[in-house]
């Protein structure tokens, strides 16, 4: 009787070890998901779509600080937009007019896979003052409705400089 029980234990051990080896092999073959940390900002193509263009606008995206007031409120107050929803505004830089579009959180999730980006600024529920959005995205067009952040745009450096200053002002206030 003892021999019979011992034989079953050895068989179960061998099966378990074999199953363990197969599981470890399968897990080691799965590649870990790579996330990108946004240190300052990142430019992403195919954002908000505008009338008359086949491609979406390029977006300037950076990580939100939930300890600050919502970015839409900051921009609406700064440029006297009036509404905190569907925020876009005109700005004049060096005599040229540009339109800046602020993405709603749902638009960011619609146009971009935000799971590809690492959130470094995590806050507890008590410390959150503003929006719970993880990222903020903006796009910018010139008076002719051309994408200012596009790779071939003549206004790319102007747009990046303006949006970076706006981002820095928001985060440093």
Residue, then its C-alpha position, 0 to 999 in steps of 0.5 A: x500500500x505504501x509503495x502505491x501511494x509513493x508512486x502516485x506522489x512521484x507521478x504528480x510531482x513529475x506532471x507538476x514539474x513538467x507543467x511548471x516548465x511549460x508555464x515558465x517557457x510560455x511566460x518568458x516568451x511574452x514580451x513586456x509592454x514598453x511604455x514611454x515616459x514623457x519628460x517634457x512633451x511629445x508630438x503625435x500625428x493623426x489627432x483631431x480631424x478638421x474640415x478639408x483635411x484628410x489627415x488629423x492634426x499633430x498633437x503636442x502632448x504632455x503629462x498633466x499635474x492633477x494638483x493644478x486647476x484643470x488645464x481647460x480652465x487655465x486656458x479659458x481664463x488666460x485667453x478669455x474664452x468663456x467656456x471650459x468645454x470644447x476650448x479653442x482660441x486664437x492667438x497672434x504671434x509675430x503678426x500671424x494668427x493661429x488657432x489652438x485646440x485643447x483636446x478633451x480627455x475623451x478625444x485624447x483617448x479616442x485619437x491616441x493609445x495613452x497606455x503607451x505612455x507612463x504616468x509619473x505624476x500619480x496623486x492620491x484622491x485627496x491631493x487632486x485639485x484639478x482634472x484626473x486626466x493623465x495627459x493634456x494635448x493641444x493642436x495648432x493651425x494657422x489662419x489657412x487651417x494648416x497644421x502648424x505642428x506638422x513635420x513639414x510646416x514652416x510654423x512648427x518651431x513657432x507653434x512648439x515654442x508657444x505651446x511649450x511656454x503655455x505648458x511651462x506657465x501652467x505647470x509652474x503656476 
